[in-house]
Structures are given as structure tokens and as C-alpha cells.
Amino acid sequence: MWKKLILSASLAAFGGFLLIWAVFPRSPITASTMAVLADPNLENGARVFWAGGCASCHAANGAKGEARLILTGGRAFETEFGTFYAPNISADANAGIGSWTMAQFLSAMQHGRGPNGLPLYPAFPYTAYRLADPQDMADLYGYLQSLPADPSLSRDHDLTFPFNIRPALFFWQALYLEQGYAVTAPLSDEALRGRYLVEALAHCGECHTPRGALGAVDHGAWLRGAPNPSGQGRIPPLTPDELTWSKDEIAAYLNDGFTPSFDSAGGHMVDVIRNMAILQPDDRAAIAQYLKELP
Amino acid sequence: MTFSASFTIKSTLLAAALAVACLPAFANEGAIGARQGQFKIMALNIGVLGSMARGTVEYDAAQAQIAADNLAAISQLNQAFNWPEGSDMMAATTNRALPAIWENQDDFLAKWAAFGTAATGLQAAAGNGLEAMQAALGPVGGSCGACHDAYRQPQ
């Protein structure tokens, strides 16, 4: 009796996956999306690279200086679902993304789909990059392909059942992929630019916003602080009622790493500031303005 | 052995164990306070230089030199007594020292030494104009970050 029930439930689930796989297009990137893209601008691609914080997860653990451009992967994310390992995204054709087409890259960045059409785990923050301008993603593609190739193979994620069933992510994506911007209230032009940097590229919400049961960030508590995903303590809130620093103080902190009382940043924020310091001053000012206008 | 004798021995042992458990806790409180004071003095002096570097305060060579001299002097403090075992973040609520410090003591001390190198460089440059000071302050900030990245809990 139970065996039959389990068998039919498994068959139904398997059938469901097949159905969804058949219904979801293999490549969500259409020819018309690709047709409007200009050739990659590598200078802008580098800016998107640092704003997006790619090196923080995809460079080798502890990499410094030029080594942060060797995107061998390796950062581990211990979560309640198991451990995720950031993969090799260097230009290596075998271990990295050297053989990916630009359309495959856009599909991964903005639709969370691997080159084989299967969903990617949202530990890779495509829910943020999804909001980015496709031309910025094309420029990033060009920049990544210009960086050194590294042959180190990516480490497989080490996840618990049922989270190790990748097609189940079709359901997750159906629920959370279309979330859009978290802040929809009217913003100044500068804060709109900051919103793009914070929400679409720098994915600050991944740590500064609490998550729901299935790991999606909670837009209802956007940037209101959350438990530290990589250890004890909390990631602080950034809303103006909690973060009372002036706009200039926030922008300066993102450049030199010092709080208004000249304490220094700690934890993963140190690495974030290494990226932010490479941006232009008006980008840091825009981020600060957006934080000051947060609801 | 009678019950009461056994009880007495047990309570004596318990009292001794408690005393051993409590003594380092008191000692650690002193160490935690001392090292936090050390970092506050660092922050105060970095603030003098950082405000000039940010342009919120006008550069003053003499003031910059005093701050840089202070930082260089602090960097020479031997850290031997500031980080006793059992003084990690579990020991006090205001304390954010990660247990990794005691698992990687050589690396931790190497990072303190790196602050010393950067502070010595700053001491040599701080009085030589705003740009020279700014350039030398960067590595000092980097040495703060390098250690806090690995060994300090976010909040």
C-alpha cells in the first residue's frame, strides 16, 4: 500500500518535472534580445564586475591584488540547505565559462539557467542581476572573457535532500524569479542610480535582508538587517532609522572602510569595500543617496 | 568514607573548580578592556588622519605627524597579554573577537605585524603633504581590514 503510494507520488513528481522542463523554454534569451546588444565595452564591463562583486565569491579564497582577477571559484556558503561552492567562472573553456556564448551567459545571469537549460541555485544572485541592463551584462561577458583562464575544476555543491534535486528549482524560480525591484517608492534621480547599483548589481540585500523559508530575500524587510549567513552575529540594517550616518559618511565608508568614528569595517564587508573603492566617487554617492531615501 | 566526608571533598573540589573557572574570566575582562582601549586610541588617531584624507578637515603636517607617531608607537605594543585563551566573542557581549584568532595565532600576529609595517610607512610620510599622507594611509586601512575580515564578527 505505502510502497505503491510512494511509487506513484514519485512518478507524479517526476512527471511534473518533465512537464515543467518541457514548458520552460530551454533558453529564455531570444534572438531579439541579442539583436539590440552592442559589442561588449570592456571598460564598462570592468565597472559592472566590481559593482557586482564577482571577485568576492569567484576569486580563490584569500586572493589579493591581481589574483582577484583569476576567477577559479571556491568560496563556500554554508546554509540550512547544505554547502554551496562558488564555481570557476574564468575564461577556461573546460573548467570555466570560456566556451559559453553571450546568450548562455545572459541566460545564467538574468534567468538563472545553466547552459544545459537547467536552473542554477540562487546562491548565485541572479535574482539581483536579473534587474540589470542586458547591455551591462553583455559588457561584463566581454570583460570576463578577457580575464585569465584557470583550469581548476569547480567543486560540486554539497546539499541535503530534497534541495539536491536541481529541477525542483523550477518551482522556486516560478515563485521568486519575477520579484522586481524591492524599492518601488518614488526616488530622486541619484537614488535611482543607487538603486540600480545596490539592487541589480551589488546585491547588498543578499546579506542585509532576512530570508524566508525557501531562502528568498524578504522584500517586506528590505535592508533591515539579518542574521550573519557566514557565522555568528548579525548583518546590520541600512535603513535611515538605523543607519544614521550622513550621505558623505556612507560614501566615504564605502571608499576607505572607516565608520564616522574611524572604527573599521569587519567581516565580509571588508571585501565588499575593496570592490566599492574601485568604483567612481559618484557611484558611491549614489548608493549612499539611495540608502538615505530607503523607506 | 562517610557521606559527609565525601560531600565535603566533593564541595571542596567543586569550589576549586569554580575558582579555576572564574579566575581567568576576571583576567580576561582586563585583557578585553585593554585591547579595546588600544583599538580606540588607534581609531582616534586614524580619525585625525582620515578626516584630513577625506577633506573634511584641512591637512596640517604637525597634527598628522603626531597621529602617525602615535599609531606607529601602538603598533610596537607586544600583544602577548591582550589575547588570552577564552577571551573570544563568547566571553563578553561587547566583544567581537572570533575564535579563529586562537586557531591561527601565527597568521593573526602576522597581521598585527603588517599593521606595524604600514604604520611605520605612514610615520615616514604623514608630514610630507596631503597626497603623501593619503597614499600611506591606504595600506594602514588595508591592514585594519585584512585582520577584521578574518577575525572580527560583523556586529
Boltz contact constraints between the chains, C-beta under 6 A:
constraints:
  - contact:
      token1: [A, 228]
      token2: [B, 154]
      max_distance: 6.0
  - contact:
      token1: [A, 232]
      token2: [B, 153]
      max_distance: 6.0
  - contact:
      token1: [A, 233]
      token2: [B, 153]
      max_distance: 6.0
  - contact:
      token1: [A, 233]
      token2: [B, 154]
      max_distance: 6.0
  - contact:
      token1: [A, 233]
      token2: [B, 155]
      max_distance: 6.0
  - contact:
      token1: [A, 234]
      token2: [B, 155]
      max_distance: 6.0
  - contact:
      token1: [A, 235]
      token2: [B, 154]
      max_distance: 6.0
  - contact:
      token1: [A, 236]
      token2: [B, 155]
      max_distance: 6.0
  - contact:
      token1: [A, 252]
      token2: [B, 54]
      max_distance: 6.0
  - contact:
      token1: [A, 256]
      token2: [B, 141]
      max_distance: 6.0
  - contact:
      token1: [A, 257]
      token2: [B, 141]
      max_distance: 6.0
  - contact:
      token1: [A, 257]
      token2: [B, 145]
      max_distance: 6.0
  - contact:
      token1: [A, 258]
      token2: [B, 50]
      max_distance: 6.0
  - contact:
      token1: [A, 262]
      token2: [B, 43]
      max_distance: 6.0
  - contact:
      token1: [A, 262]
      token2: [B, 46]
      max_distance: 6.0
  - contact:
      token1: [A, 262]
      token2: [B, 47]
      max_distance: 6.0
  - contact:
      token1: [A, 262]
      token2: [B, 50]
      max_distance: 6.0
  - contact:
      token1: [A, 263]
      token2: [B, 43]
      max_distance: 6.0
  - contact:
      token1: [A, 264]
      token2: [B, 144]
      max_distance: 6.0
  - contact:
      token1: [A, 264]
      token2: [B, 148]
      max_distance: 6.0
  - contact:
      token1: [A, 266]
      token2: [B, 148]
      max_distance: 6.0
  - contact:
      token1: [A, 266]
      token2: [B, 152]
      max_distance: 6.0
  - contact:
      token1: [A, 266]
      token2: [B, 154]
      max_distance: 6.0
  - contact:
      token1: [A, 267]
      token2: [B, 154]
      max_distance: 6.0
  - contact:
      token1: [A, 270]
      token2: [B, 145]
      max_distance: 6.0
  - contact:
      token1: [A, 270]
      token2: [B, 148]
      max_distance: 6.0
  - contact:
      token1: [A, 270]
      token2: [B, 149]
      max_distance: 6.0
